Amino acid sequence: MSLSLSSEVEARLREEAAKRDVTPEELATRAIEEYIPDRPALRAFIGMGASTSGRSAADAEEMLAEGFGR
């Protein structure tokens, strides 16, 4: 596979790869692997816990606001 990057993004990729002492290709691969999770690992994470409050993820913003005193 080949990717086309703008010269600015390519320069940033090369600079960061040099800092990490890896090739730009290796750094790009790592970044993509982190950005696009492996589906089996993702499925293993889903449903790890159970809610005892009776609230769902749809209530997350409200729960965060309550927790941070908004």
N, C-alpha and C positions, 0 to 999 in steps of 0.2 A: 504494500500500500504506500502511496505517496501522498503527502499533504502539502498544500501551498500555503505558506505563511507570508504575511506582510514583512517587509524588511525590518520594521520595528519589533514585531513579535519574534522574528528569528534572532535578532540581536539580543533580545532579553533572554530567550531560551539558551543561546550559546553562553551568555554571561553567567546565568544561574547554573548551568551545567558545569562550567569551569570552576565555580565556587564549590560545587559539590564533588568535584573530581570524577564526573561521569560524562558520557557522551551526550550530546543533545538528543539523540534518538532514545537513549535509555531514560533520560529525564522526561521526555515526552510520553514514553510508554508508561512510566510510573504515574504521571499526572492523569493520563487517560484512565488507567486502572483505578485510581482513587476517585475520579469523577464518575465513572460508570461502574457501580459495584457489581460484584459477582452475584448473580441471582440466587444460587443456593444459600450463600451466606446471608443474604438479605432475608430470605424466607425463614432462616433459623432465628433471626433476631425478632421478627414480627411475632407478637403474641407471647413474648417472654414473661410478661407480668400480667397481673390481673388487677383491675380497678376495684378498690373496696369502697370508693367514694360514691359510686353510682354515676360519675361524670365520665364523659368520653373525650376523645381527642378534639372533637368539635368545640369543646369548652376551653381549649388551651389558652387563648388570648385572655379570657376572663380570669382563669386561674392564675396566669402570670401577673395580671394586673393586681389581683388580690395579694399575691405573694410579695410584690414589690411596692405595695402601698399606694398604687395609683388611685 
